[in-house]
Amino acid sequence: MSGLSTETHEKLLRVSTATLTTVMFKRGLRNIFLQGLHRLRKGPNMVGPAYTLRYIPAREDLDNLDSFADRTNAQRKGVEECPHGAVFVIDSRGDASAASAGCILAMRLQARGCAGVVTDGGFRDTPEIAELDMPGYHSRPSAPTNLTKHHAVAVNDPIACGGVSVFPGDIIVGDNEGVVCIPKHMANEVANEAAEMTVFEDFVMEMVKQGASTFGLYPPTDPSTEDRFIVWRQKNGR
């Protein structure tokens, strides 16, 4: 589904969202960090193509417990169709006054091999979701059922999540700081540059720990910085 090579996927597993935002800023993209999201439990990076669910405000004549028996219910349909390796991204309009999903659905997504679940609303059963192997990101805990505020209306359509446009198949990367959305046609080149930038930033961190000034080092405006970086890289096998 993602069109990512194994090499690109591996690179995105090892770079930070901070580095990715800088790489994308250089390409003119400023609004790619999903705002207000928090990871339920720290862990390794989450990487996968977006598979989306969109909510609109609930309506009392439609959103009742009987609606869950309908196999066309977009929330349940999306969970059952989300592909292996995808990130399930939910547009909850930034409304965390009712849950976007709970532990049962999150566990089902994990069983289907999903890479993670993301909402700009809230989850219920957060202690249990935090214990899953699959990472989850939300704005805050929310116990009420989604039916009180959310009507699931569309699966795998373009959505907004955390103030960011997310198109199906865009590459979603999450770390312990947050989540970014990379347009799918840019993913390979962004991953390559971010991986290189990460190596250089590791070099910079080591130099700063040893007492070096950031002037001329970061950014590398001093010509000797490049020479020192080459030596460091060879020494460390980077």
C-alpha positions as CSV (number, residue, x, y, z in Angstrom):
1,M,0.0,0.0,0.0
2,S,2.7,2.5,0.9
3,G,5.0,2.1,-2.1
4,L,7.9,2.5,0.3
5,S,11.0,0.4,-0.2
6,T,12.3,-1.6,2.8
7,E,15.3,0.8,2.9
8,T,13.1,3.9,3.1
9,H,11.0,2.3,5.8
10,E,14.0,1.5,7.9
11,K,15.4,5.0,7.5
12,L,12.1,6.5,8.7
13,L,12.2,4.2,11.8
14,R,15.5,5.9,12.8
15,V,14.9,9.6,12.3
16,S,13.0,12.1,14.5
17,T,9.9,14.1,13.7
18,A,12.0,17.2,14.5
19,T,14.5,16.3,11.7
20,L,11.7,15.4,9.3
21,T,10.0,18.8,9.9
22,T,13.2,20.6,9.0
23,V,13.8,18.5,5.9
24,M,10.2,19.3,4.7
25,F,10.5,23.0,5.6
26,K,13.4,23.1,3.2
27,R,11.0,21.9,0.6
28,G,8.4,24.6,1.5
29,L,6.1,22.4,3.6
30,R,5.4,24.1,7.0
31,N,2.2,22.5,8.2
32,I,3.0,18.8,8.5
33,F,3.3,18.2,12.3
34,L,-0.1,17.1,13.8
35,Q,-0.8,19.6,16.6
36,G,-1.8,18.6,20.1
37,L,-1.2,14.9,19.9
38,H,0.5,12.8,22.7
39,R,1.8,9.3,22.6
40,L,0.2,7.0,25.1
41,R,3.5,5.1,25.8
42,K,7.0,5.8,24.7
43,G,8.5,3.4,22.2
44,P,10.2,3.0,18.8
45,N,9.1,5.0,15.8
46,M,5.7,4.4,14.1
47,V,5.9,4.3,10.2
48,G,3.2,3.5,7.8
49,P,0.8,4.8,5.1
50,A,-2.3,6.6,6.3
51,Y,-5.6,4.8,6.2
52,T,-8.2,7.4,7.3
53,L,-11.6,7.7,9.1
54,R,-13.6,10.9,9.1
55,Y,-16.1,11.9,11.7
56,I,-18.7,14.7,11.5
57,P,-20.9,15.8,14.5
58,A,-23.2,13.1,15.8
59,R,-27.0,13.3,15.2
60,E,-29.3,11.7,17.6
61,D,-31.6,9.9,15.1
62,L,-28.6,8.2,13.6
63,D,-26.1,7.6,16.3
64,N,-27.4,5.0,18.7
65,L,-26.1,1.6,19.9
66,D,-28.0,-0.1,17.1
67,S,-25.8,1.6,14.5
68,F,-22.9,-0.7,15.5
69,A,-24.8,-3.7,14.1
70,D,-24.7,-2.1,10.6
71,R,-21.8,-3.6,8.7
72,T,-21.6,-0.3,6.7
73,N,-20.9,1.7,9.8
74,A,-17.8,3.6,8.7
75,Q,-15.9,3.3,12.0
76,R,-16.3,-0.5,12.2
77,K,-15.8,-1.0,8.4
78,G,-12.6,1.1,8.5
79,V,-11.2,-1.0,11.4
80,E,-12.0,-4.2,9.6
81,E,-10.5,-3.0,6.3
82,C,-7.4,-1.2,7.5
83,P,-4.5,-2.8,5.7
84,H,-1.5,-4.5,7.3
85,G,1.2,-2.0,8.0
86,A,-1.0,1.1,7.7
87,V,-1.6,3.8,10.3
88,F,-5.3,4.3,11.1
89,V,-5.7,8.1,11.2
90,I,-9.0,9.5,12.6
91,D,-10.3,13.0,11.9
92,S,-12.3,13.8,15.1
93,R,-12.4,17.6,14.3
94,G,-10.2,18.1,17.4
95,D,-13.1,17.2,19.6
96,A,-12.0,15.0,22.6
97,S,-15.3,15.3,24.5
98,A,-16.1,11.8,23.3
99,A,-13.9,8.9,22.4
100,S,-12.7,8.4,18.8
101,A,-12.2,4.7,19.6
102,G,-11.5,2.4,22.5
103,C,-9.3,-0.6,23.4
104,I,-11.4,-3.3,21.6
105,L,-11.1,-1.5,18.3
106,A,-7.4,-0.7,18.9
107,M,-6.7,-4.3,19.7
108,R,-8.5,-5.3,16.5
109,L,-6.3,-3.0,14.6
110,Q,-3.2,-4.4,16.2
111,A,-4.4,-7.9,15.4
112,R,-4.7,-6.9,11.7
113,G,-1.1,-5.8,11.8
114,C,-1.6,-2.0,11.7
115,A,1.4,0.1,12.5
116,G,-0.5,2.5,14.8
117,V,-3.6,4.5,15.5
118,V,-3.8,8.3,15.6
119,T,-6.6,10.8,16.4
120,D,-6.9,14.5,17.1
121,G,-9.6,13.6,19.5
122,G,-9.4,11.3,22.5
123,F,-9.4,7.6,23.2
124,R,-11.3,5.7,25.9
125,D,-9.7,2.7,27.7
126,T,-6.3,4.5,27.5
127,P,-4.6,2.4,30.2
128,E,-5.3,-0.7,28.1
129,I,-4.4,0.9,24.8
130,A,-1.1,2.1,26.3
131,E,-0.2,-1.5,27.0
132,L,-0.7,-2.6,23.4
133,D,2.4,-3.3,21.2
134,M,0.9,-0.9,18.6
135,P,1.5,2.8,19.4
136,G,-1.4,5.2,19.9
137,Y,-1.6,9.0,19.7
138,H,-4.4,11.2,20.9
139,S,-5.0,14.6,22.5
140,R,-6.3,13.4,25.9
141,P,-8.3,10.6,27.5
142,S,-12.1,10.6,26.9
143,A,-14.4,8.0,28.4
144,P,-17.8,8.7,26.6
145,T,-18.7,6.6,23.6
146,N,-18.0,8.1,20.2
147,L,-21.8,8.1,19.5
148,T,-22.4,11.0,21.8
149,K,-20.4,13.4,19.6
150,H,-19.1,11.7,16.5
151,H,-20.8,10.3,13.4
152,A,-18.4,8.2,11.3
153,V,-19.0,9.2,7.7
154,A,-16.1,8.2,5.4
155,V,-13.2,5.8,5.2
156,N,-10.0,6.4,3.3
157,D,-10.9,9.9,2.1
158,P,-8.7,13.0,2.6
159,I,-9.1,14.3,6.1
160,A,-7.8,16.9,8.5
161,C,-6.1,15.6,11.7
162,G,-4.4,17.9,14.1
163,G,-4.8,20.8,11.7
164,V,-2.9,18.9,8.9
165,S,-4.2,17.6,5.6
166,V,-3.8,13.9,5.4
167,F,-4.4,12.0,2.2
168,P,-4.8,8.2,2.0
169,G,-1.4,6.7,1.5
170,D,0.6,9.6,2.9
171,I,3.4,8.4,5.1
172,I,2.8,8.9,8.8
173,V,5.8,8.9,11.1
174,G,5.4,9.1,14.9
175,D,8.1,9.3,17.6
176,N,7.9,10.1,21.3
177,E,7.5,13.8,20.4
178,G,4.6,13.6,18.0
179,V,3.4,12.7,14.5
180,V,4.3,14.1,11.0
181,C,2.6,13.5,7.7
182,I,4.8,13.2,4.6
183,P,3.2,13.4,1.2
184,K,3.6,10.0,-0.3
185,H,5.4,11.2,-3.4
186,M,8.1,12.8,-1.3
187,A,8.7,10.0,1.2
188,N,11.8,8.5,-0.3
189,E,13.7,11.7,-0.8
190,V,12.7,13.0,2.6
191,A,13.8,9.8,4.2
192,N,17.2,9.9,2.5
193,E,17.9,13.5,3.5
194,A,16.6,13.0,7.0
195,A,18.9,10.0,7.5
196,E,21.9,12.0,6.4
197,M,20.9,14.9,8.6
198,T,20.6,12.6,11.6
199,V,24.2,11.4,11.1
200,F,25.4,15.0,11.0
201,E,23.3,16.0,14.0
202,D,24.8,13.1,16.0
203,F,28.2,14.4,15.1
204,V,27.2,17.9,16.2
205,M,25.8,16.6,19.5
206,E,29.1,14.9,20.3
207,M,31.1,18.0,19.4
208,V,28.9,20.2,21.6
209,K,29.2,17.7,24.5
210,Q,32.9,18.1,24.2
211,G,32.6,21.8,24.5
212,A,32.5,23.0,20.9
213,S,30.6,26.2,20.1
214,T,27.7,26.0,17.7
215,F,29.0,28.9,15.6
216,G,30.4,27.5,12.4
217,L,29.4,24.0,13.5
218,Y,25.6,24.1,13.2
219,P,25.0,25.1,10.5
220,P,28.4,24.1,9.2
221,T,29.6,27.5,7.9
222,D,33.2,26.9,9.1
223,P,35.0,25.0,6.2
224,S,36.8,22.8,8.8
225,T,33.5,21.4,10.1
226,E,33.1,19.3,7.0
227,D,36.6,17.9,7.3
228,R,36.0,17.0,11.0
229,F,32.7,15.4,10.1
230,I,34.2,13.2,7.5
231,V,36.8,12.0,9.9
232,W,34.2,11.4,12.7
233,R,32.0,9.5,10.2
234,Q,34.8,7.2,9.1
235,K,35.8,6.6,12.7
236,N,32.3,5.7,13.8
237,G,31.3,3.8,10.8
238,R,28.5,6.2,10.0
